[in-house]
Amino acid sequence: MKKLVVKLVLLGVVFSLHSPIWAGSEKRVGTNAGAQLLIPVGARDVAMGGSAVSYSSGIEALYWNPAGLVRSENNADLMVSRMDYIAGIGVNYLAIGGNFSGFGALAFSLKSLSFGDIPVTTEDAPDGTGGMFSPTFMTVGMTYARQLTDRVFVGASLNLINEEIERVKGTGVAMNIGVQYQDFVNIPGLNMGVVIKDVGTQMKYDGPGLMRITSVEGVLRYTKLEAASFDLPSTMELGISYTFSLPANSVLHLNGVFQNNNYASDEYRLGGEYAFNNLAFVRMGYVSADETSGEYLYGMSYGGGVKLNLAGLDLTVDYAFRDVQVFAANHIFSLKFGF
């Protein structure tokens, strides 16, 4: 039965690679909805350029590959993260999950964006009406993962998306499906991972903010603008990694990922992590893209972390720095508690 499930999952991945949903183009950049889904979370994987699709594990794997959730070292995990994103936007993240014997792993997550107060402008008052508003962008997720064999792990996430800007609101539902395969082709330390992200419903915006006053034959009437529907920014990622065992109880993880985007340029990611005695970590990553219209926004990333054991509680503190063209660099802080 488990072998049949593995074959069905891999068949679905292969089929998806030939689906029209992956027909990406630079001409489609910025025409999708739910762009908040593409904002990464978690300092550990961001520091490695998002390259750890094949071996990201535990609560940190929710965004990168849900299959890794079941590979947590703890029975339960809690993670909080904060990113200083571009243009003064803050990204806040909270996730909690646990492993249940005979059932698998289950987790819940919440990602929200903070924009601060923005002046209200209209056609008649382009410099501002004196009022203020603050957009509400939020993603609520539920993830389930299970170990199928001693080497194969699968997982899926269901995300509810909410975006609201000054009396105009849009909602959507997206799904992520991932697979991780340890000791791939019977090579110890070689891992493979595949994840399909953000496949779901179109988003359509509605609300009283779309009402306008128009004049028809000299009579003033309220007219509602009809908003178009937009696709979600679906992606497919194929990753591979290799773990080297080093002296002094240290290991080195090297990762690579190809990401296919249906509404952006395809990306290539490289990264690595050096772990000393599973207590101290140094990380580095790099992202490039098939960009022909100009310089790509992201590039190098760096970071590190420490892991402490406090009376049976595992506390991990991670930091990441991500270089950004034009805008200020991103700074990400994460705290993870293991029980």
C-alpha positions in Angstrom: 0.0 0.0 0.0 2.8 2.4 0.9 4.6 1.7 -2.4 1.4 2.4 -4.2 1.0 5.8 -2.5 4.6 6.7 -3.3 4.0 5.9 -7.0 0.8 7.9 -7.1 2.5 10.9 -5.5 5.4 10.8 -7.9 3.0 10.3 -10.8 1.1 13.4 -9.8 4.4 15.4 -9.6 5.4 14.2 -13.1 1.9 15.1 -14.5 2.1 18.5 -12.9 5.3 19.3 -14.7 3.5 19.0 -18.0 0.5 21.0 -16.9 -0.3 24.5 -18.5 -0.2 26.0 -15.0 3.6 26.0 -15.3 3.7 28.1 -18.5 5.5 31.0 -16.9 6.5 34.2 -18.6 8.1 37.5 -17.5 5.3 39.3 -19.3 2.9 37.9 -16.6 5.0 39.3 -13.6 2.7 41.3 -11.3 -0.6 40.0 -12.8 -1.2 37.3 -10.2 -3.1 37.6 -6.9 -1.9 36.4 -3.5 1.7 37.7 -3.9 2.1 37.4 -0.1 2.3 33.6 -0.6 5.7 34.1 -2.1 7.2 35.9 0.9 9.4 33.3 2.7 9.4 32.7 6.5 12.0 31.3 8.9 15.6 32.6 9.2 17.2 29.2 8.8 16.0 28.4 5.2 16.1 32.1 4.1 19.8 32.2 5.1 20.4 29.3 2.7 18.6 31.0 -0.1 15.5 28.8 0.2 17.5 25.8 -1.1 16.7 23.2 1.5 13.5 21.8 -0.1 14.9 18.3 0.1 15.9 18.2 3.8 14.1 21.1 5.6 12.6 19.5 8.7 10.3 20.1 11.6 8.2 23.2 12.1 10.5 25.2 9.8 9.6 23.1 6.8 5.9 24.2 6.7 6.6 26.9 4.1 9.4 25.2 2.2 8.2 21.6 1.9 5.4 20.3 4.2 6.7 16.7 3.9 9.5 17.7 6.3 7.1 18.5 9.2 7.1 14.8 10.3 10.9 14.7 10.5 11.0 16.9 13.6 13.4 16.0 16.4 10.7 16.9 19.0 7.3 15.7 19.9 6.0 19.3 19.6 7.4 22.6 18.2 6.5 26.3 18.4 8.1 28.8 16.1 7.8 32.6 15.9 9.5 34.7 13.2 9.8 38.3 12.2 11.1 39.7 8.9 11.9 43.3 8.0 10.7 43.1 4.4 11.0 45.6 1.5 9.4 49.1 1.6 9.0 49.0 5.4 6.7 46.0 5.4 6.9 43.7 8.3 6.2 39.9 8.1 5.1 38.2 11.2 4.8 34.4 11.5 3.6 31.9 14.1 3.5 28.1 13.8 2.8 25.2 16.1 2.9 21.5 15.4 3.3 18.1 16.8 4.0 14.4 16.0 1.3 11.9 16.9 2.2 8.2 17.1 0.4 6.2 14.4 -1.2 9.3 12.9 1.6 11.5 11.6 2.3 15.2 12.1 -0.1 18.1 12.3 0.6 21.8 12.3 -1.1 25.2 12.1 0.5 28.5 10.9 -0.4 32.1 10.7 1.5 34.7 8.5 0.5 38.4 8.6 1.9 41.5 7.0 2.1 44.9 8.7 2.1 48.0 6.5 1.6 50.8 9.0 -0.8 53.6 8.3 -1.3 54.8 4.7 -3.0 58.1 3.7 -6.3 57.7 1.9 -6.3 59.2 -1.6 -9.1 59.6 -4.1 -9.5 60.9 -7.7 -10.6 64.2 -6.2 -8.0 64.3 -3.5 -4.8 62.8 -4.9 -2.7 64.3 -2.1 -4.8 62.7 0.6 -8.2 63.2 2.3 -6.8 63.4 5.7 -7.9 59.8 6.5 -5.6 56.8 7.1 -6.0 53.1 6.5 -3.9 49.9 7.0 -4.2 46.9 4.7 -4.8 43.5 6.1 -2.9 40.6 4.4 -3.0 37.2 6.2 -2.5 33.5 5.4 -3.8 30.8 7.7 -2.5 27.3 7.1 -3.0 23.7 8.3 -0.4 21.1 7.4 -0.4 17.3 7.6 2.6 15.1 7.0 3.3 11.4 7.3 6.3 9.0 7.0 5.4 6.4 4.4 8.6 4.3 4.5 12.0 4.5 6.2 13.1 6.9 3.4 9.9 8.6 2.0 8.0 11.4 3.6 4.9 13.2 2.2 3.0 16.3 3.3 0.3 18.7 2.3 -0.8 22.2 3.4 -4.1 24.0 3.0 -3.8 27.8 3.2 -6.6 30.3 3.5 -5.7 33.7 2.0 -7.2 37.0 3.0 -6.3 40.4 1.5 -8.2 43.6 2.4 -7.4 47.1 1.3 -9.7 50.0 2.3 -13.1 48.3 1.9 -12.0 46.0 -0.9 -11.5 42.3 0.1 -10.3 39.2 -1.7 -10.1 35.6 -0.4 -8.7 32.4 -1.8 -7.6 28.8 -1.0 -4.2 27.3 -1.9 -2.7 23.9 -1.5 1.0 22.8 -1.2 2.0 19.2 -1.7 5.5 17.9 -1.1 7.7 14.8 -1.1 11.1 14.1 0.5 13.2 11.1 -0.3 16.2 10.3 2.0 19.2 8.3 0.8 18.0 8.7 -2.8 19.0 5.9 -5.2 20.6 4.2 -2.1 23.3 6.8 -1.7 23.7 7.6 2.0 23.4 11.4 2.6 21.8 12.1 -0.7 18.3 13.6 -0.4 15.7 14.6 -3.0 12.6 16.8 -2.6 9.7 18.0 -4.8 7.1 20.4 -3.8 4.2 22.0 -5.7 3.0 25.3 -4.1 0.0 27.6 -4.2 -2.3 25.6 -6.5 -5.9 26.7 -5.8 -8.8 29.0 -6.5 -8.7 32.3 -8.3 -9.0 35.4 -6.2 -11.6 38.0 -7.0 -11.8 41.3 -5.1 -15.1 42.8 -4.0 -16.6 45.3 -1.5 -18.0 48.8 -1.1 -14.7 50.3 -2.0 -15.5 49.5 -5.6 -18.6 51.7 -5.6 -18.5 54.9 -7.7 -20.9 57.8 -8.4 -21.6 58.2 -12.1 -23.9 60.4 -14.1 -26.3 58.8 -16.5 -28.3 61.3 -18.6 -27.8 63.9 -15.8 -28.9 61.5 -13.1 -26.4 60.6 -10.4 -26.2 56.9 -9.7 -24.0 54.5 -7.7 -22.1 52.1 -10.0 -20.1 49.1 -8.8 -16.8 48.3 -10.6 -16.5 44.7 -11.6 -13.1 43.3 -10.6 -11.5 40.6 -12.7 -10.4 37.3 -11.2 -6.7 36.5 -10.8 -4.6 33.3 -10.5 -2.4 32.4 -7.6 1.4 32.4 -8.1 1.8 28.7 -8.4 5.3 27.2 -8.3 7.1 23.9 -8.6 10.4 23.2 -6.8 12.8 20.3 -7.4 15.6 20.1 -4.8 18.6 17.9 -4.0 21.0 17.9 -1.1 24.0 16.0 0.2 25.2 15.7 3.8 28.9 15.4 4.6 30.0 14.0 7.9 33.0 15.9 9.3 35.3 15.5 12.3 34.3 16.9 15.7 30.7 15.7 15.4 30.1 18.3 12.6 28.1 18.0 9.4 27.9 20.1 6.2 24.7 20.3 4.2 24.9 21.4 0.5 21.7 22.1 -1.3 20.4 23.0 -4.8 16.9 23.9 -6.0 15.3 24.7 -9.3 12.0 26.6 -9.0 9.6 27.0 -11.9 7.2 29.9 -11.5 4.0 30.4 -13.5 4.0 34.2 -13.0 7.7 35.1 -12.7 11.2 34.1 -13.9 12.4 30.7 -13.0 14.9 30.6 -10.1 18.1 28.6 -9.3 19.1 28.4 -5.6 22.2 27.2 -3.9 22.9 27.0 -0.2 24.7 25.3 2.6 24.8 24.9 6.3 27.7 24.0 8.6 26.5 22.5 11.9 28.9 22.0 14.9 27.7 19.3 17.3 24.1 20.3 16.4 24.6 23.4 18.6 26.0 26.1 16.4 25.2 26.8 12.8 26.6 28.9 9.9 24.6 29.3 6.7 24.9 30.9 3.2 22.8 31.0 0.1 22.5 32.4 -3.4 19.6 32.9 -5.7 19.6 33.7 -9.5 16.9 33.8 -12.1 16.3 33.7 -15.8 15.9 37.5 -15.9 16.1 39.2 -19.2 14.3 42.5 -18.4 16.7 43.7 -15.8 18.7 42.9 -12.6 17.1 40.3 -10.3 15.9 41.6 -7.0 17.6 39.0 -4.7 21.1 37.5 -4.5 23.2 36.5 -1.5 22.0 35.6 1.9 23.8 34.8 5.1 23.0 33.7 8.6 23.6 31.6 11.6 22.0 30.2 14.8 22.5 28.5 18.2 20.6 25.7 19.9 20.3 25.5 23.6 18.8 23.0 26.0 17.1 24.6 29.0 15.8 22.0 31.4 14.6 19.7 28.7 13.3 22.5 26.4 15.2 23.0 23.1 15.5 26.7 22.2 16.9 27.6 18.8 17.7 31.2 17.8 18.3 31.9 14.2 19.1 35.1 12.2 19.3 35.7 8.4 20.4 38.6 6.2 19.2 38.7 2.6 20.6 41.2 0.2 18.0 43.1 -1.9 18.6 45.3 -4.9 17.1 48.8 -4.8 15.5 48.3 -1.4 17.0 47.9 2.0 18.2 44.4 2.9 15.9 41.9 4.7 16.6 40.9 8.3 14.9 37.8 9.6 14.8 36.6 13.3 13.3 33.3 14.4 12.8 31.6 17.7 11.9 27.9 17.9 10.9 26.0 21.0 11.0 22.2 21.0 9.2 20.1 23.7 
